[in-house]
Amino acid sequence: PPHLNSPRTLYYQEVLKGQLLPFPLLLRREDQPFSINFAHKGIGDARMLPIIEMIDSLPAVQSINFCDNRLTDVSLMPLTAKLPHLKTLTSLNLNENDIDESSATIIDYLSDQECPLIELFLDASDVDDLECAKIASAIESNTSIQVL
């Protein structure tokens, strides 16, 4: 049955695997149906992983805002690995999170000629100088980024 593979079902399966409590909030707001906004929720890696697991099964995601969620490479690596599969994604906000090894995947994504991203937000993120320089270099060759 199709409902067994719905984003909601996938999310609940991951929550059960991790023995976590599900979030009692919607992934999308009616006034922003193409946006996933968990800004300033302080979710942390463990509770974000089930969301990330099903994120690429949601149709027409244009904007992801995970600002200020205490995220580290534990959840950012799986998220950034899914970015190339989100063909309609135009805005990604990872402000105020800890970006280390996942920066390499972000760099690969930004370097891809098919990267649709227009906005990338990394304000107050823990990005080391070398990683920041590599991200800036990837953006130089990127033709879609308009806001950094």
Sequence and secondary structure as in RCSB ss.txt:
>XXXX:A:sequence
PPHLNSPRTLYYQEVLKGQLLPFPLLLRREDQPFSINFAHKGIGDARMLPIIEMIDSLPAVQSINFCDNRLTDVS
LMPLTAKLPHLKTLTSLNLNENDIDESSATIIDYLSDQECPLIELFLDASDVDDLECAKIASAIESNTSIQVL
>XXXX:A:secstr
 GGGGSHHHHHHHHHHHTT    SS SSBTTBTTEEE TT    HHHHHHHHHHHTTSTT  EEE  SS   HHH
HHHHHHHGGG TT  EEE TTSB STHHHHHHHHHHSTT    EEE TT B  HHHHHHHHHHHHH SS  B 
